[in-house]
Amino acid sequence: MKNYFITGTDTGVGKTLVAGGIAGTLKQAGKNVGVYKPFESGCGSGQLEDAVFLKEMSGCPESLDRICPCRMKAPLAPGIAAEIEGVVPDMDRVQSLFRYMRETYQPVLVEGAGGIMVPVTDRLLTSDLIKMLGLPVIIVSRLSLGTINHTLLTVAYALSRRIEIAGIVLNQVSRESGPAERTNPDVIRKFAKVPVLGQVPFIPEEKRTDRKYIIKTVQNNIDLNRLSA
């Protein structure tokens, strides 16, 4: 099975939830899953949230220092937060830790921060990081109004950078469901011309730490067999 980079069309689209759910599902299926979150911002209290969630969902035994080497306090794009805080991300370490993960685990799921054009340093975008690591991407999109534009722009940009797209996961981020939620999936399938791996229903707040519930939801709604092909 390939390693994958999981990116989003925007912040708040449920990228970490989906990434953790995929990791947990693969672990339950007997895969030796590694997770890697090279950049995480918004760690103002010194606490990691996304990296901890990925570690818990995947059962990956690595330390948080290895899973998430670059941490910034401000809740901003990593590159901007790093500049404000006077931090210079060590890209050599970012790459060497990924090589370690790749040699130790199969598959490795790498989660980005925000969307594909978010700065991770003062010179590099997330797309540059993806190219650097040489990974195909899974794009997580919200299901609500506006997602067609965001999703198609993300797909077009990734293809323009010659980044392989493994597929799109559509995630319902709110309880409300209307005409947009019903029609968006078919429109995205028609125009994106890349696989739609699945459509995740709304996961209530109280269930977002329930590993079994999240794994069951992913199993029932995302076709992970396509990632094994």
Sequence and secondary structure as in RCSB ss.txt:
>XXXX:A:sequence
MKNYFITGTDTGVGKTLVAGGIAGTLKQAGKNVGVYKPFESGCGSGQLEDAVFLKEMSGCPESLDRICPCRMKAP
LAPGIAAEIEGVVPDMDRVQSLFRYMRETYQPVLVEGAGGIMVPVTDRLLTSDLIKMLGLPVIIVSRLSLGTINH
TLLTVAYALSRRIEIAGIVLNQVSRESGPAERTNPDVIRKFAKVPVLGQVPFIPEEKRTDRKYIIKTVQNNIDLN
RLSA
>XXXX:A:secstr
   EEEEESSTTSSHHHHHHHHHHHHHHTT B EEE  EE   TTS  SHHHHHHHHHT  S HHHH  EE SSS
S HHHHHHHHT    HHHHHHHHHHHHHH BSEEEEEEEETT BSSSS BHHHHHHHHT  EEEEEE STTHHHH
HHHHHHHHHHTT  EEEEEEE  SS   HHHHHHHHHHHHHH S EEEEE    GGGTT HHHHHHHHHHHB TH
HHH 
